[in-house]
Amino acid sequence: MAATRTSFLFRRARPSVWTVLAWCGAALYPAALNLVVSHGAPGLTRVEIVPAALLTFVVVGLLRRHPLPAFTVLVFAWGAACLVANTVAVALLQMLTTDLAVGFVAANHQRRTSLITAGMAFVTQIATIGLFPGTDVASRGVLILVALVAAWTVGNSARERREHARELSEQATAQAVTAERLRIARELHDMVAHSIGIIAIQAGVGSRVIDTQPGEARKSLDAIEATSRETLSGLRRMLGALRRADTPGTAPLDPAPGLADLDRLVAATADAGVRVDVHWRGERRPLPPDIDLSAFRIVQEAVTNVVRHAGTPACEVHVDYRDDELSVEIVDDGVGVADPGSGFGLVGMRERVGLLKGVLTAGPRPGGGFRVAARLPLESR
């Protein structure tokens, strides 16, 4: 095992054949470039320019993985070429080539590395000024500096834009993960809070009548069993979705609840001692899954609040299928709550409706009781 791991690490540390060939070409680059420029202006038309140009691209390609060694080869080759040719044309080619290389390094590597290459290029280019008698050193120096700063600035700006785009992408991913966690938290709260509320009420009823009314106690236990099974099924569905479990032979998961499941919600709430009257308006039709699920969860949370806090034996649910929106309203004539903004239930409802670009209103009714109303747009779907 140790020998295999050592062999694997050795293979990874060993450079590839193409990298070795590239560095061999880079080693020949100064000689090839000097061979071209040594013939003066006619040399630019000779056949030697082809391998020199190809080797230039090889050295530039090495800048991506090995910026400092490759740039050193480039600067050395062009500095030697200026010494050999001693012409303004070669000096301009040197400035153009090294400046473009500085911009390339600045666009693909950290600022410290690009500044080192820019310094190397500046020193080499300034050193060539003395090769040309009568040259205005100050003007040439300003030209070199301006061109080099421009090349570095363009490359560095490209790198910063790329890093900024990557940061924005990472932030968007983190926000998506946070939003998904909040959605899961809402689902768990809506499902578990409703079921636990029903179970608590049924358990209280059963404990009070178990000695005097065994039949009623048995009904309470049956309701607790049914609610518990439904909650376990919902939890299993949610955990299965989180795990993305599609193992062959696994039992199929129940579909997500929707408005079609209001009958089960009404029956469970009736067992808890609160009658729910559902009124349908408009033409009932299939809804988008997120609208259907959110509408059901809003009704479920509102009815749970009625069972827990309203102190009333009945409430009404109005579901209105309109052309451009779905309207859901839950009203009761109970005592309501002191602070309608407290608790996670209303917060979860507002987040659901907000994600769907809808409107939610919740608060005490003028004549007593409490009202929750949600309008979910359908036009854009």
SULLINRA-V29008 format. One record per backbone hydrogen bond with DSSP energy under -1.0 kcal/mol. NH is the residue of the N-H (numbers start at 0). CO is the residue of the C=O. If there is no record, write none. Layout:
{{NH/CO} {NH/CO}}
This chain:
{{4/0} {5/1} {6/2} {7/3} {8/4} {9/5} {10/6} {11/7} {12/8} {13/9} {19/15} {20/16} {21/17} {22/18} {23/19} {24/20} {25/21} {26/22} {27/23} {31/27} {32/28} {33/29} {34/30} {35/31} {36/32} {37/33} {38/35} {39/36} {43/40} {44/41} {45/42} {48/45} {49/46} {51/47} {52/48} {53/49} {54/50} {55/51} {56/52} {57/53} {58/54} {59/55} {60/56} {61/57} {63/60} {65/61} {69/65} {70/66} {71/67} {72/68} {73/69} {74/70} {75/71} {76/72} {77/73} {78/74} {79/75} {80/76} {81/77} {82/78} {83/79} {84/80} {85/81} {90/86} {91/87} {92/88} {93/89} {94/90} {95/91} {96/92} {97/93} {98/94} {99/95} {100/96} {101/97} {102/98} {103/99} {104/100} {105/101} {106/102} {108/104} {113/109} {114/110} {115/111} {116/112} {117/113} {118/114} {119/115} {120/116} {121/117} {122/118} {123/119} {124/120} {125/121} {126/122} {128/125} {130/127} {131/128} {134/131} {136/134} {139/135} {140/136} {141/137} {142/138} {143/139} {144/140} {145/141} {146/142} {147/143} {148/144} {149/145} {150/146} {151/147} {152/148} {153/149} {154/150} {155/151} {156/152} {157/153} {158/154} {159/155} {160/156} {161/157} {162/158} {163/159} {164/160} {165/161} {166/162} {167/163} {168/164} {169/165} {170/166} {171/167} {172/168} {173/169} {174/170} {175/171} {176/172} {177/173} {178/174} {179/175} {180/176} {181/177} {182/178} {183/179} {184/180} {185/181} {186/182} {187/183} {188/184} {189/185} {190/186} {191/187} {192/188} {193/189} {194/190} {195/191} {196/192} {197/193} {198/194} {199/195} {200/196} {201/197} {202/198} {203/199} {204/200} {205/201} {206/202} {207/203} {208/204} {209/205} {212/208} {216/212} {217/213} {218/214} {219/215} {220/216} {221/217} {222/218} {223/219} {224/220} {225/221} {226/222} {227/223} {228/224} {229/225} {230/226} {231/227} {232/228} {233/229} {234/230} {235/231} {236/232} {237/233} {238/234} {239/235} {240/236} {241/237} {242/238} {244/239} {249/246} {260/257} {261/258} {264/260} {265/261} {266/262} {267/263} {268/264} {269/265} {270/266} {272/269} {273/268} {274/312} {276/314} {278/316} {280/318} {291/287} {292/288} {293/289} {294/290} {295/291} {296/292} {297/293} {298/294} {299/295} {300/296} {301/297} {302/298} {303/299} {304/300} {305/301} {306/302} {307/303} {308/304} {309/305} {314/274} {315/330} {316/276} {317/328} {318/278} {319/326} {320/280} {321/324} {325/375} {326/319} {327/373} {328/317} {329/371} {330/315} {331/369} {334/309} {341/338} {347/343} {348/344} {349/345} {350/346} {351/347} {352/348} {353/349} {354/350} {355/351} {356/353} {357/352} {358/374} {360/372} {362/370} {364/368} {367/364} {370/362} {371/329} {372/360} {373/327} {374/358} {375/325} {377/323} {378/323} {380/377}}
